Amino acid sequence: MCTLLFSFWYIDVWENSNSCSRVLPIATYFEQGNFVLDKYKDKTIDISVIDGHYYMDKAPLPTFITLPFFGLLKGLGITQAEGGSYYGKTIYIAGAIVCGIIPFLIMLFFIAQSLILKQREDLILQAFVALFGSFIFVFAGTFFAHALAATLVMIAFVKYQKANYYAAGMLCGLGFLTEYTTLWIVFAWLVIELFKHKSTQHALQLMLGFLPAVLILLYYNFYFTGNPFTMLYLFVADNFDAATKSTYGLSFPKLKALYGLLFSENRGLFFYAPVLVYGLFLFFTQPSFSWKLTIRSYLTHPVLLPFILTLLFISSHAAWDGGWSYGPRHLTAVSTLLIFAIIQSDLFGKFKAVFWIVCGYGIVCMLLAKHTVIYSVPPINQNILSYLIAKLKDGFNDGNILTLFTKQKPLYAFMIFVLILALMILSKPKKRNAITAQ
């Protein structure tokens, strides 16, 4: 119950360009029956211009799965148009729940299930803390695509481990329609099956599972751009200059970006998902560790290879740092796979002092981020913890269920949030049960 409440406590209602781009097509669909955003074009810079009309520039799935839920709220009379407009906090809340909070809870369920099946229920708390103390949870209550994509590919990885290649490909396809960079995950698995396992049958099953998503995207592109192979990102309004836009913002991997995405205080993965520091510690201290084995086996690992390919891809993009972002948000899906692999390993749970030191740091940063700026962190030259402490002098985040529904001060909501976390940590993991373990 504490986990459920903790995950639902903060719901993003801020009008940022990223989530606004996904919100607007829902509003215009119920207002005018189409996805033309002309009347709202000044609300976001994440927008495409095609033949003088404005459209969402994002991958389509988050918007389209939120649309019927908002339609249900409209049909029940829970939300109504104001001045002919449905644009407002209700869509942001619906999107945050459908595409952020619920997927994150599903992610926690699969993590708990994997530990229960191994009869390691005592590590569920640590596993949850590893996720809560990361940038993944900071985005979990938002109408971004990251939590949904991460959950889809994590379940795909579970299916892949169980040799259900068609389902793995299908789930990767849904992840692709959520966040295009997840293409590298299924591509990596295809490479592994073809060249490591020498199995064209498995590769074919992956491709067949992924194919419907490709066909949907081709139709989606054709509907809006007139060309199935031309994506809406080619028509983004203001984000890139003409030369960069022609390549969808892509060039070649940059050392500055690689360093920034991994090690910098600005967007470094090890600062924003510190459980990976613990994972590295386990990796280098394992009795069987050898560089020869590492090169031979780990570069074709179904988690590490997708991470490497995605990292190289993002480092080649003009917007590799994610704009105003809490951590390397474009690496959310593959980072989730890394964390899941750490949790699944037999070494997880050892060296508890190391775990609680690094993840404790992540928890503190997460709490301060939820209370203040959430994901709105500009490029910084200081440690994220120092930045967040400095932000305490500014206004606090009112996007929480206590403030939204009772108008209580955000500070009171934050105090309850911390209390829920304390109760969660002090509680003991539940015993194995047939429902979760099946």
Secondary structure by P-SEA (a helix, b strand, c coil): caaaaaaaccccccccaaaaaaaaaaaaaaacccccccccccccccccccccbbbbccccaaaaaaaaaaaaaaaaccccccccccccaaaaaaaaaaccaaaaaaaaaaaaaaaaaaccccaaaaaaaaaaacccccccccccaaaaaaaaaaaaaaaaaacaaaaaaaaaaaaaaacccaaaaaaaaaaaaacccccaaaaaaaaaaaaaaaaaaaaaaaaccccccccccccccccccaaaaaacccccccaaaaaaaccccccccccccaaaaaaaaaaaacccccaaaaaacccccccaaaaaaaaaaaaaccccccccccccccaaaaaaaaaaaaaaccccccaaaaaaaaaaaaaaaaaaaaaccccccccccccaaaaaaaaccccccccccccccccccaaaaaaaaaaaaaaaaacccccccccccc
